[in-house]
Amino acid sequence: MNEGAFFQDLAVMMAAVGVVSVVFARFRLPKVLGYILAGVLMSEHTWGGSFLVDPKSINTIGQLGIVFLMFTLGLEFSAGEMKKVKHVAVPTALFDTVMMIWFGYTVGCHFLGWGAVPSLFLGAAICDSATTLLAKTIEEMKWGGRPFVRYIFGSTICEDIFCVAVIALITGVAHGDGMSAGAVALSLGGLGVFFVGVLVFGLVYVPRLLNRVAAMKDDETLLLTLLGCCFLVSFVAFKFDYSLAMGAFLVGILGASSDVHQRLHELAAPLRNMFAAMFFVTIGLLVDPMACLRHLPAILGLSLLVLCGKGFNCFTMSLLTGQKVKDAVQTGFGLAQIGEFAYMVALMYVGLTGDSASPMYQIVVGVSLITTCLNPVMLRMSDPVGDWLEGHLPAPVRGGLAAYRDWLERFRTAAVPSQLQQHLRSRVVWLVVLGALNLCVGVLVSVLDAQDYTKFSTFLESHKKIFFCFAGNLVCLSLLAPMAGLAQSLGRDVGQVLTGGARKVRKWQHAVRQLVAWAVMAAVLVLAFAEIVMLNVHLLPDPFLARVAVLAVLAGVGVFGWKRFKRMGRVASYRFQRAVAAEKRRAQKAKRPVALTVSVPTDFYRRLEIEPGSPAVGETIRSLDIRAKTGASVVGVVRAGETFRNPGPTWCFEPGDVVSAIGDPPQLAALHQLLACGPNT
């Protein structure tokens, strides 16, 4: 790439973007259409010659636009809002995504005569509705307070997430051996490991890093730190043959889990606007108006498929998940369009396959332009259509739908699991996650070991197997300690289920619970060691003495560092929970009323917070023998904002628990020392 040509092209594109932005803002037209039109007018397909010098710079700028678009989309992700609407958004998005991919694949294979890979890309291109365009339309119509809006945005965000996974999958397939079952399974497995590794390690470290950097009160440092994380993870995703979009989206989610989420969003907004605008210009640069006219029947047919198919899919699933008829109609009409994600998929297809002669890109852009222009009209039509349909429904149908919604609500309420069930499920999920992290570490170390480091350091190249084997096994060994603790806790819960939850525990019940706890812990550790052995087949260095030395050092570190690893696991769990609960914490802080300072006597009542390094973490009230050792009584625990009064003897303490206790001052002081808490709250 010529440096002068790149900056010349960047200058031309930025000048065009500035002019378009002013003109389209003046006439209150969608700027996205203006950016695409500007690209079309500067394209070589329109005038026979391009205004730009270097075609490679177009692809580079387009890739930057994809990274920033997906990064800010992840930054806007709200776990709290998604939790409220997941019962509608997730089934609707999943059904619509699967059906539209199947529709696109069928049309590509049987009507357009394409192969499996381009047909799969076509299905992926028409399966996702445009979140940004929809948000802009609803904002201009001032419909933000309507009931269906939160469901429609929840569905579009879920579709975005599903499509990130679909892009990663089809990217792997495009690099591999077509649509073979082995390639699909390998892509899905690798995708799952990558997701788990980035999210878990990222939620433990990235929000804490961003919060510490934010405390420096330097916006430049904060923004550069975040962008460094974004491009690093995007590069790792690219090296594993996944899309840049997926890595950027995941880092956006990590940024949204920090306490400085709003500040990050404000800092990233100008960059997002700049590169997103140029991304849409690059879309227009690749549009061939004459090719679109040649393929006009296919464009019109696919536009009709998107309008009818997506509208019907989302309307049907909205009704089935309990929305009212009018809300379901408005959800279906609003989601019956495709936008920026379709451009990204089409652009990725051209970049991955080099198949610039394929008409898929021109067809997808044409379909997107038509559905984007029709979407504001359809949203306005959805209001009278929804009212008319609700008014003309037969009384039995209306009554049946109301009864179905009531039954569905009762079913959701009754399906809430008990505290013990939640505890069991949480332990099982975390054991699976830690196993996936072990696998993630093994894959990463294997990839690093396969690289050539001769240019960097001959010493590292000669001893890389020893270095990477020790580093990988050290991380896996550190994960064994929290796995053992989780397994023991899981065993206690399983034992409680098997022997019953009676308040007075008999000797045989206690013995059975201990036996089950040890059996579960032994089974988990055996599986973990088996996984580590499998990962070490290609990692162990060749010389026998080097193998013995590495294993001996690891054994020594494991024996003497076991307690430290357990403490590190507790700290990591605490940080992860804080990152996940960041949005709830911000909301509580925003709603917290200003209270008068009142002097409350605390001689006989105290609140103590369990810190990550406390010896009480993972222990129960009975195992700590609080009453006998201190004389104080635990009368309540606050966990994640929820208050549990008079917890029983089997209550297991976790980092962040706020314990309420009563007793005289010496008893409370003894309890404070037993729990090794921080300052009294």
N, C-alpha and C positions, 0 to 999 in steps of 0.2 A: 504494500500500500504506500503510495506516494504521500509524504507528509503535507506538502503544499497543496496537493489536490484535495486531501481530506479537509483541510481548513477552509479551502475555497468552497467546497460542497456544503460544509457546515454553515458557512456564512450565507450562501444562497438560500438554503433551506430555512434558516432562522429569519431571514428577511421576509421570505414568503409567509412564514407562520405569523409574523408580526402583523403584516398587512391583512391577512385573512382574519385574524383574531379581532382586529378593529372593525372591519367591515361587517362580519357576521354578528358581532356583539351589538353593533349599531342597529341592525335590522332584526335582532333577537332571533337569529337562526341557530340551529345546532352547529357549534364550531367543528365538531368531528367531521361532518360532511364537508365543511370548508377546507379542512386540512387534506382530506382525500382528494377533493377537487383540485387543490393546488398541486398535489403530486401528479395528478393526471395531466394538468396543463404543462408541467415541467418535464414530462416523460418523453422519451424518444419515440414511443408508440404514437404520440399525438401529432408531432411536427416532423418526424423523420430524423430528428437529432435531439439529444438531451442537453438540458441546461447544466448538468453535472458532469464532472470530469472523470471520476473514478467510480465504476460500478461497485467495487468492493466496499467503498465507504458507505454505500447505501445499506448493505447487509449489516455492517458494524453498528451503525446508528440505530437500525431496526432492532438489533439484539439488545442494545442499551435501553431502548424504549420498553421492550418486553420485561427486562429485569426490573425497571422502576415501576411499571404498571402492576406487576404481580407483587412486588415488595409492599407498595402502598395498599394494595388489596388485603394482604395479610395483616398490615398494621391497623386496618379498619375492622378486622375480625373481632367480634364481641362474643366471647364464650357465654356470658350471662344471658344475652338476648337469644342466642341460639338454643340455650337450655330451655327457655320459656316456650319456644315455638318448634322444638325438635320433633314433636309428635305429628306436626303437619309438614314441616319443611323437609325433613329427611326422607320420608316415604315418597313425597311428591317429586323431589329432585331425583331420587334414585330411579323411580319408575320412568320419568321423562327422559333421563339420560340414557338408560338402557334401551328404551323404545326408539329414540331418535338415532342412536348409533346403529341399531338394527335396520331402521328405515333407510338411513344413508348407505349402509353397506349393501343392502338389497338393491337399491336404485343404482349404485355404482356398478355392481357386478352384472345385473340382469337387464338394465335399461340403457346404461351408458357404455357397457362393454369393457369396463376397467378391470384391472387385477385386484387381488385381495388387499394389498397394502394401500394403494390410493383410495379404494372404496372404504377402508377402515378410517383413513384420514378424513374422508368426506363425512362419514358418520360422526366423527369427533367434532368436526367443524360446525355441524348444525345442531348439536345437542345442548349447547349452553346459551342461556339468555344473557343479554348485555346488562351487567349490573350498573355500570356508570351511566349509560344512556337512560336506563329506567329511572335511576335516582334523579337525574337532571329533569326528566319529563315530569315526574311526580312533584318535584320541588317547584317547577314553574306552574303547575296546576294547583298548587297549595292543597294537596291531598295527604300531606304527611300524617295527619291525625286520624285517618280512616282505619277501621279495624283490619282490613285485608293487607295493609301496607307492610306491617311487620312480618306477616307470613310470606308475602311475595319476595321481600328482601332476604328473609331466611332461606327461601327456596333457591334464589339466585346464588347466594353465597355457598350453599351446599352443592349446587351444580358446579360452581367454580372449583370447589375442593375435589369433587369427583372427576372433573375434567383435568385437573392437575395430575391426578393419578392415571387417567386415561392417556394423557400426553406422554407421561413417563413410560407407560406400557407400550404404546405404539412406537415410541422412539427406540426402545429396546428391540422391538420386532423389526423395525426398519433397518437396524444395524445387524440383525441376526439372520436367521434362516426362514424368513417369511412368517406364516401363521401356524407354525408347528406347535403342538401342545407343550413340548419341552421349552421352546423359546418363551411362550406365554407364562408358563409356570416359573421359569427362571427370572423373568422380568418382574412378576408379581412378588416373588420371594425377596428379591433384591430390593424392590421398592419398599416392602414392609420393613425390612431391616434398616434401610436408609431413613425412613420416616421415624422409626422408634429411636434410632441412635441420635439423630439431629434434635428431635423434640425433647427427649429425656435429658441428654447431656446439655442441650441448649437451655432448657428451663431451669436447670440447676445452676448454671454459670452465667449465661448472658444477661438475664434481668438484674442479677446482683452486680455484674460489671457495669451495666448502664446506669444503675442507681448510684454507684460509687463515682462514676465519671460525671454524672449530673450534679453531684454534690460540689464539684469544682466550680460550678456556675460559669462554664465556658461552653457556649453553644457550638462553636467550631469543633472543639474536641469531641463533644458528644455526637455530633453528626458524622464526623469522620470515623469514630469508633463503630457506629452502627453500620455505616457503608462498608467499612472493612469486613465486618462479620457477614454482611450481605453478599459481597463479591467473593469472599472466601468460600462460603457454603455453595454459592452458585457454581464456582469453579469445580468444587468437589463433585457436585451433581453432574456437571459436564464430563468430568473424567470417568465417572461411572456410567456414561452413556445415557444419563437422564437429562431432562431439559433444564435450561437455566431458569425457566419460569418456576419450577418446583422449588429449587433452592432459595430463590428470592422470596417466594411466598412463605416458606417455613421460617425464614429469618424475620419476616414481617410479623408473624404470629408471636415469635419470641419477643420482639419489641413491644407488641401489644400487651404482653404479660408483665411488663415492668411498671413501676410506679410513675414513670415519667412519660407514659404513653402519649398524652396530649401534646407535650412539648416535642416529642419525636415527630409526631404527625405534622405539626406546624413547620418544623425545620425541613422535613422531606417534601412538603407540598410544592415549593417552587421547582425543585429538580424533577418531581413527577410531572408537573405541568409542561416543563420544557421538553423532556425526552418523550413523553406520551404524545405530544403534538407532532414531534418529528417522526415518531413511529407511524402515525396515521399518514403522514406525508409519504413515507417509504411504501406504505400500502398503495397509495395512489400512483407512485412511480412505476409500479409493476403492473398496473392495469392497462390493458390494451382495449380501447373502445371498440375497435373493429372486431376483435375476438369475442367481446361480450355480445355484439350484435349477431355474430355467427352462431353463438350458442344461446341466443335469446329463448328458444323453446325450453331448453334445459333449465335456464335461470328462472323462468316463470313457473315451470312445473315444480322445481324445488322450493320456490317461494311459497307456492300454494301448499306444499307438503309441510313446510315449517309453520305456516299460519294455522292450518287445520290440525296437524299432528300434535304440535306442542300445546295448542289451545285445548284440544280434547284431552290430552294426557293430564295436564295440570288441573283442568276443571274436574275431571273424574276423580283424581286422587285427593283433591281438596275436599270434595263431597265425602269421600270415603273416610277421611281423617277428621271429619266433624265440623267443617266450615259451613256457614249458612250459604244458601243458594246464590245470593247476590255476591257475597265475598268470593265464592268459588268461580263465578263468571268473571269477576274483575281480575282474579289471579290468573285464570286461563288467558284472558285477553292481554294482560300485561306481559306474560312470559312468552307470548307467541312472536318471538323475534330473536335474531342472533346479532352479535356485534363484535366487540374487540377480540374476543376469544377465537372467533372464526377466522379473523385475520391472522392471528398468531399461529393457529394450526396450519392454515394454508401456507404461510411464510415458512414455517418449519418443514413442511413437506418439500417445498422447493429446495431449501437449504440442505436437507438430509439426503434426498434422493438425487438432486441435480437434474430433476425432470422438468426443466423449464418449458418444454414443449407441451406438457399436459395442460388441458383446459380447466383443470380443477380450480386453480387459483382464480381465474377470471370468473368462473361460475359462482364460487363461494363469495367473492366480493360483490358480485351483482345481486345475489340473494340477500346478503347482509344490508346493502344499500336500500333495497326495496322494503324489506321488513322493518328497517330502522325508520324510514320515512313514514310508513303506515302505522307504527306503534303509537304515536300520540293520538292519532285519529281513532284507533281501536280502543285506547284507554278512555277517551271521552265517550265513545259509543257504549262502553261497558256499563256505564251508570244507568242509562235508560233501558238497555237490554236486560240488566239484572233486575231492575224494578218490574219490567214487563213480565219476565219469567216467573218471578215470585208471585206476582198478582194473578197469573193465569194457571198456576199449578192446581191440579185437583185437590180438594180437601183431604182425601185419604193419603195422597202422596205427601202433602205438606205435613200431616200428622205423623206419618211414618218416618219422615226425615227428622222431625223433632224428637220422636221417641228414640231413634237411633243415636242422635247426639247425646241425649240423656244417658242412654246405656253405655255409650263410649266413655263418657265422663266418669260414670260410676266404676267402670272397669279400670280406668287409669288410676283412680283413687285407691281401689282395692288392690291393685297390682304393686303398690309401693312396698318394697321389701322391708323386713324387720331389721333392727340394728345388727343382729347376729348374722343375718343373710348378707347385709352390706359388708360387714367385716370379712366374712368368708370370701365373697366375690372380690373384694379389694386385695386380699392377700394372694389369691390365685392369679389375678391380673398382674400384680407386681412381680410375682415369681416368673411369669411368662415374659414380662418386659425385661427383667434382669437376664434371663436366658437369651433373649434377642440381643441385648447389649453385649453379652459375651461373644455371640456370633458376629456382631458388628465390629467389635475390636479385632477379632481374628481375621476377618476379611480385610479390614483396613491395614493391619500389619502385614498381611500377605501381599497386598498390592504395593505397599511401600518397600517391602523386601525385594520385590521383582524389579524395582527401578535401578538404573545404572548411576552410581554416584562418583564415577571416576573423575569427572570434570570438577566436582565439588571437593572431594577428599579421597585420596587413595586409601588412607587408613580406614575411613568409614566403609568404603567399598569392600575392603578385605575382611572386616569384622562386622558387617551389617547383620548377618544372621544372629550373632550373639547379642547384639544391641537390640534388635527388634524382637527377638524371642524373649529376652528378659523384660522388655517394656510391655509387650502384649500380655505375658503371663502375670506380670505384676498387677496390671489393671484387672485381669480376670480374677486373680487371687483376692484383690480388695473387694470385688463384688461378692465373693463367697460368704464373707462375714454377714452382710445384711441379708443374703439369701438364707443363711442358717437361722437368723432371728425371725424372719418372716415364716419360715417353715415351722419353727417351734410354735409361733403364735397360731399359725394355721392348724397345727396338730391339736393345740389346746381347744380351739373352736370346734374342730371335728369331734374331739372327745366329748365336749359338752353336748353336741347334738346327739351323739350315740348314747350317752348316759342320762340325758335329761338335764333341764336347767333348774333343778330344785335348789332352794336357798341353802339348805343344810346338806352338805356334801358328805356322803359316807366314805368309808375307807376303800371299799371296792370301786366306787366311782372315781375317787382320786387316783387309784392305781391304774384304772383303765385309761383315764385321761393322760397320765404320765406316759403310759406305754404307747398310746396313739401318737402323742407329741413326738416321742423319740423315733417312732417308726416313720412318721411323715418327714421329719428332719433328715433321717438317714436316707430315705428314698430320694429326696431333693438333692442332697449332697452327692449321692452316687451319680445321679443324672448330670449334675453340674460337672463333676470330675470327668465323666465320660465325654461331655462336650469339649472340655479343655483338652483332653487327650486327642480327640479327633482333630481339633484345631492345630495341635502341635506336630502333626505328622509331617508337615512341610516347613515348620518353623524352627525345629531344633537344629543347631549347628551340626556339621558333619563330624568334626573331631570328637572322639569319645570323651577326652578329658574336658573339653569345652562343655559338653552336655552335662557331665557330672558336676562341673563347677556351677553352671547356671541353675541346675535343679537344687544343689545344696544351698546356694544363696537364697533361692526362692523359698525353700523349706525353712531356713532360718528367719527370713522376713515374715513368713506366715505365722510361725510360732510366737515370735516376740512382738509382732505387730498386730495380732488378732484383735485385741481390745481397741487399738487405735483405728483399725478398719471398721469395727462396729460403730465407733463414735463418728467416724467419717460418714458412714451410711446414714446414721441418724441426722447428721447435719445436712447431708444431701437431700434426704427426704423432707426435712423441714424447709429447705430452700425451694424445693419443687412445689410443695404445698402452698408456700407464700406466693410463688409465681402464678400458680393456677388461680389463687384467690385474690390476685391483685385487683381485678375489676370490682369484685365485691367490696374490697377494702377501700377503693377509691369512691365507690358509691356511698358507703357508710360515712366516710369522711366528709363528703359533700352535703349529706343530709344531717350531720351531727349538729344539734342545736347548741347555741351558746348558753352555758349553764352558769349560774351563780356559784361562787366558791363557798362551799359549806364545810365547816369543820365537823368531821364525823369521827367519833371515838373508835379506835381500832384495837383496843387492848385485848378484847375477847373475840375479835373477828379479823380475819386476814385473807387476802387474795394473793396467791403465789403462782407465777408463770413457770411452766416446765420448759427449760431451755434444751436445745439439741444435745448438749453434752451431759445432761443430767443422768445420774444412774437410775432414775425412776422410769426413763423411757423404755418401753417394752415390758415393764413390770406391772403387776396388778396391786390393788389395795391389800389383798390377802398376802401376796408374796412379800410385800414390803412390811407387812405386819404393823401398819401405821398406828393403830389404836394402842397396841401393847407397848410399842417402842417410844411413842411420844405422848400418848394420852389425848391427843387432839382428834377431832372427828371431821371427816370430809363430808360436807353437806351439799356440794354442788361442783360441777365442772362445766366450763364454757369451752366448746370446741367449734372452730370455724363459724363463730357467731351464733351457734345454737347452744342453749342452756340445758344441761341434764341435772336434775335435782336428785339428791340422795342416791348417788351411784352405788351399785352393789359391790361386793367384795371381788367380783371378777372383772371389774373395770380396769382396762389396760391403758396406761398413760402414754400419750404421744407428744412430740415436740409442739409447743404452742398452746397446750392445754392451760387454762387458767383455773386453778383449784381454789375453791372457797372452803375455808375451814374455821371451826370454832374451838375455843379452849382458852385456858388462862395464858398469860404472856410467856411463862417458861415452856409450856406445851407447844405453843405456836412457834417459838424459837427453835425447839427441837425438831418440829416438822420442817421448818425452813432449812435446817441443816441436813435432815434426812433426804430431802428432795434436791438439795444443792441448787436452789433456785437463785435467780437474780434478785434485784431490789424488789421490795414489796410493792404491790400495785394497789 
